[in-house]
Amino acid sequence: MKSTIFKAICLTSVVLILLSAAGVLFALYGQQEEARLSALRSELDYLVKGYDIGRLDYLHQVTSKSERITLIYRDGTVLYDSVANATDMENHIDREEVLEALEGGFGSAVRPSATVGVNSCYVAAIAEDGNILRIAVTERSLIDMINESATVIALVLILCVALAALVAKHLTASIMAPFAGLNLDRPLENDTYDEFDPLLMRLDRQNKRIEEQMGQLKEKQQEFALITDNMEEAFVVFSFEKTVLSANRAAGRLFDRYDLTDLSYLRICKEQTVKELLERTFAGQGGVARLEKKGRIYQVTAYPITGERSFAAVLLAADVTERESAEQMRREFTANVSHELKTPLTTIMGSSEIIAEGIARPEDHGEICRGIRTEAARLLALIEDIIKLSRLDEGQIREGFSEVDLMQLACSVQEALSRKAEKQQITLTVEGEEAVTSGIPATLQEMLFNLCDNAIIYNRPGGWVKILVQRREGQVALLVKDNGIGIEQGEQSRIFERFYRVDKSRSKAVGGTGLGLSIVKHAVMLHGGEITLESAVGKGTTVTVLLPESKKEQAD
């Protein structure tokens, strides 16, 4: 503030000095110009009288170095000029001073001279013979005057600015003196300007109010911290005025506010379900609501507190995301397993009944039994995949880690699937370099087998599947690329879900349990890796699995 006042006074002083100096200069310049014009007019009167007597000879006799004399004919032709050759000069009929002289007997003007190239002041009058006599002198501009007095002007300005700074410093100090020792803790004890008394009184009242509120708040915070700060559930107590009396840290995180105290429920509850629940609670009913926020699911319970004429409320919000997710997964898994088990069992039971009831011909028994065996094998594969996935989910597969050469593993998978690829007219190749990771060989082989098997199944005759093995700065990469039918953008995020099939018609035709890619995902997670997918419809799919490189391989 002190600096601001000082700068304001200095700036005001300097601006006033400059404006005053400019005004004086302009005034002096104007007076000087009027005096010069008056002197020129008097001199022109004498010149005209002399010309009327002696004509052109007189003009030759009175020629002056400081003045330029020009004789102009009525039509603007220059008859004589004391500076330039008259025959070389252009017609002057359009000159302002000449026109004024022709109209009123006398004319004047200030402009740059076309002949000598400097600003000149012109006065012109008509002689007895009708010719126009003109005198011109070089104009002394305001800038010329300033340049001539530049040193004096600069010294005066510097002196004025210095004086203004001293005065500003003194004024600032005197203005700020009452504030130097201002005691904000006891505002009424300060001796300052009378105009500040209302402000100091208001400040004193606010200080007392703040002290009272701080004391109350400290007591509430201590009680609240002892009871609720270690709760995982969000806990909020509302007053009878429907404002927050206390809230724990979990509630602050839930409602995106660090401090909820004294806020109305309308300000903290942006979700309509919670707002309606609290409104019912303030009416004495209470209840339970479901809240989804920031990807989490909360069960919000509110209880009314009865008063004389109204109700307060206690709100408790528990995070049930994991429970809801587990319950949803359980329901989906149960439904999918039931559906997948029902299909082969129905086929087995139907075929068995045909044989048992003697409906089938004896010669058809072999074909029916082969169908029963196929469905039983499918049922067994499904049960084995479910058991395997369950073990991966629960982290039961922890033993058996060893060094695994992924190039050898890729070649092994290529050999296992070569006949199937050849049958479907698919070219299956392996490329890359030697790369070693630490893992369970059988699990990693099944992971790569499932990826390649899918790439072959969802391909077209004449297509290709490539297995690429790479090393990448502390990681090893397994890539399975194909130019098959591809996966739509909306389906890509779901292909690793259990029992999810992109092309259900093709999946039914080629068999499979629908758990292969889910097993792949869990196998990658078991080995501390990452799996990503890139695909375009009609162009193919690339699945990339990144696994930690073997520490022994890194050391080499």
Secondary structure as UniProt FT lines:
FT   HELIX           2..61
FT   STRAND          68..72
FT   TURN            74..75
FT   STRAND          78..81
FT   HELIX           86..88
FT   TURN            93..94
FT   HELIX           96..104
FT   STRAND          106..112
FT   TURN            114..116
FT   STRAND          119..126
FT   TURN            128..129
FT   STRAND          132..138
FT   HELIX           142..148
FT   HELIX           150..180
FT   HELIX           187..189
FT   HELIX           194..196
FT   HELIX           197..228
FT   TURN            229..230
FT   STRAND          234..238
FT   TURN            240..241
FT   STRAND          243..247
FT   HELIX           249..254
FT   TURN            255..256
FT   TURN            261..262
FT   HELIX           265..268
FT   HELIX           272..282
FT   TURN            283..284
FT   STRAND          287..293
FT   TURN            294..295
FT   STRAND          296..306
FT   STRAND          311..319
FT   HELIX           321..356
FT   TURN            357..358
FT   HELIX           362..364
FT   HELIX           365..394
FT   STRAND          402..405
FT   HELIX           406..423
FT   TURN            424..425
FT   STRAND          427..432
FT   STRAND          436..439
FT   HELIX           441..457
FT   TURN            461..462
FT   STRAND          464..472
FT   TURN            473..474
FT   STRAND          475..482
FT   HELIX           489..492
FT   TURN            493..496
FT   TURN            498..499
FT   HELIX           504..510
FT   HELIX           516..526
FT   TURN            527..528
FT   STRAND          530..536
FT   TURN            537..539
FT   STRAND          540..549
FT   HELIX           551..555
//
